[in-house]
């Protein structure tokens, strides 16, 4: 069953909560959420952004082929119209009361503002659930403080300053999220460097496989899919660890293989370009010069002297 919430009020009604104080933004105490029996196993989508900080939730949440249990403090960031599956988790003890917050923000609330651009630039809204933000106690308290500031403004008498103040608090929340995700990329050193090694091995295998090369250059989406993570998470993780995007890693491995071919093979530059997955040799020449400050011909000739 797929349940779509076109507005925040529909969600409030579904989980047995009073209507939101504002139709376009709502901060929910997750301990008050009561999913109906129909929600024991279903898929849901929202027409709005959802930021969650939850503990002891009695449902398993699924995104794609991955699942996550919210039995410890962490945050998730869901963009409009992403499909989330949930299934009741029998392993959560009945006495462990769910807690945390759900912040719903309709795109109309941030329309035509600098905050709208901020949302679009935040890659973590494209992360999958198993790429959630793990918070230390100090970090969690900071996020809760900001959420309570938003709650205070939503519950007060809305005036001409309210939306600006709420916008500033949401932006602060997103800025702290970026900071904490950067910390997570750096402190989870072992798994992230293992992932970096897998990227390297995957690219080597692709460029050493004739069938792989015939399929063209590997895309960021292909690499992420093979690793079982989102393309946004992969690119951000690589950028933090190496200063390079996934696309740059693909190009670096491509140039490495191209140099090898130019030196040890007798193939023409056009043939090498085609063999490496380029449709047009001119595209290969342009990328090679951009990366090495030399044309493929100049590079080959430098080994003939």
Secondary structure, 3 states (H helix, E strand, C coil): CEEEECCHHHHHHHCCCCCCCECCEEEEEHHHCCCCHHHHEEEEEECEEEEEEEECCCEEEEECCEEEECCCCEEEEECCCCCEEEEECCCCCCCCCCEEEEEEEEHHHCCCCHHHHHHHHCHHHHCCHHHCEECCHHHHHHHHHHHHHHHHHHHCCCCCCHHHHHHHHHHHHHHHHHHHHHHHHHHCHHHHHHHHHHHHHHHHHHHHCHHHHHCCCCCHHHHHHHHCCCHHHHHHHHHHHHCCCHHHHHHHHHHHHHHHHHHHCCCCHHHHHHHCCCCCHHHHHHHHHHHHCCCHHHHHHCCCC
